[in-house]
Amino acid sequence: MRPLQSIAMGLVVVALTAPLVGGYDALPDPVGWLLVILGVRGLPSDVPRRSGLTTLAWLAGAVSVPLWLPGFSDAAYAIHPSLGWALNLPQLGFAALLCHSLAAVAMAAEDPRAGSWLRLAMAGFVLAAVLPVIVFGAGVGTLEVTAYLGATLVLIALICLLFAYSGRPWAVEPAAEPPATG
């Protein structure tokens, strides 16, 4: 599996919920984050901020462990919706940094269309991270559904972009050249 495909599949597992009896999710987010981490590790070495991506993916994966437990996420949102938002910040930060890093590589590889789409997705994730401050901090509750819908749509867009760009030369590690014989 190519690195961007692994990241995309991991994000699909994170995004989807398949409830089981007892409240557990048959698609545990920590498993999705492991796929993401494997994909990040397979990215070409010239992708900027790979260590930051890895750190944020591990952090998002660690946060997802208690959130997978039945009732934990509901309890966090019951305390205050902003706590639920804060628990999602590592995921949003990872997605924004991934878009930023991949956009830089795409632009350097003279693939401006991919770079532009990834920059647009990055802006969407930054907005998804900041909008709850307005919703919860300033008390503009009418934007709450819009914020959740926007975050969901930009995540779906990123997953589609990752699958679409997974075969681009800038997204895969170049094959090692065979040793010269002679």
N, C-alpha and C positions, 0 to 999 in steps of 0.2 A: 504494500500500500504506500502511496506517495505521502510525503509529509502533510501537505494541505488537505488531503483526503482524510488522514488520521485525525487532524485537528477538527475538520468539519464533522466527521462521525462522532467525535467526542462531544462536540457542541450540540449535535442532534440528541444524544443521550441526555445531556444536561437540560435541553429545552423541553423534551417530552416527559410526560408522566404516565405511567401505567400502574394505577393503584391495585394493590393486592389486599386480601383480607388482613385486617390488623393495621391498616394504614401505611404499610411500607410501599415503596415504589419499586416495581420490577425492573426499572431502568435507573439504577442508583447513580446519582450525580458523581460520586467519587470515581466510579468506573469510567465515566465520560471524561473526567479530568485526567485520568491516567492515559487515555487515548490522546488527549490534547498534549500532554507532556511528552509522550513518545513522538508525536508529530513535530513538536518544537525541537526536540533533540535531533530530528532528521532533517531539519531545514539546512539549506546551504550555509556554509561558514561565513559568507559575506553578508548575511542578514543582520542588520544593526540591532543592538539591544537584545540579543538572544538570551543573555543571562537574566535580564529584567523580565523577559517573557516567561522564562522558566520559573523564576521566583514567584511571579504573579499567578502562574498556573498552579504551582504547589500551594500557594496561599488560598486560592479559590477552591482547590480540592480539599484542603484542610477544613475550610469553613463549611464546605458542602457535607462533611461527615455528620455533624450534629443536625444539620438541616434535613438530612435523609431520615432521621428518626421520627416516628409518628408523633405529631403534636408539637414538636420543637418549633417549627416554622410558624405554625398558628399561634403559639405562645409568644413568640417574638413580635409578631404583628399585633397581637392583643395588647402587649405592653405599650407599644406606640408604632404606628406604621413606619416612622422614620428609622426605627431599629431594623425592620425588615429590609429597608432600602440600604442601610449601612452594611448589612450582611452581604448584599449583592455588589458592593463596590469593588472587591477584588476581581470579580467576573467582568464587570464593566471596564475596569482598568486594563485587564488583560486584553479584552477585545479591542479597545482603543489603541493600545500599544502595538498589538498585532497588525492592525490596519495601517498604522503609521509606519511601522518597519517594512511591511510588504509594499506599501506605496513607494517608499524610498528606493527599494530594490527594483521595482517595476519601472520607475522613472529612470533610474540609472541604466536599465537594460533597454531603454527607448521603447517602452510600452506605456505611452502616456494615457491611453484609455483605461487600462487596468489601474494605473496609478491614481487617476481621477476618481474612479469608482471607489477605490479603497480609501481615499481621502474623504469622500462623501460619507462613507460608512463610519470612519473615525469621528467625523463631526456628529453623526447621529449618536454614537456611543457617549461622546462627551456631553451632548445635550441630555441623553438619558440619565447620566450621572448627576447633572446639575439641576435638572427640572424638579426633582423631588424637594430640593431646598426651597424652591418657590412654592411648591404645593403644600409642604408641611410647615416650613418656616414662616412663610408669609400668609399662610392660611387660605391659599387660593385652591380650595378643594375641587373646584370645577375642572381643574386640569389633571386630576388624579387619573382618571380613565385614559385620557390622552397620553399621559406619561407612560403608563403601562403598555398601551397599544403601540406607541412609538418604539419603546424598547424591544417589544416582541418583533415588530416589523424589521427593525435594523438587525436583529439577531438572525432572522430568517434570510435577510439580504446577505449578511456576511457568510452564512453557510452556503448559499448559492454561489457567491463569488469564490469561495475557497474551492468548491468542486469545479467551477468553471476554469479557474486558473491553475489547478493542480498539475497540469501537464506543461505549463509554460517553462521555458528554459531557465528563467530566473528563479523558479520555485522548486527546482530539484537540484540535488548535488550533482555536478558533472561527473561522468563516469571516469574512473581512473584509466589512464592510458596504459596499454600493455607495455611491458619492458622491451626495450629495443634489442633485437637479436643481431648479431653481426660479427 
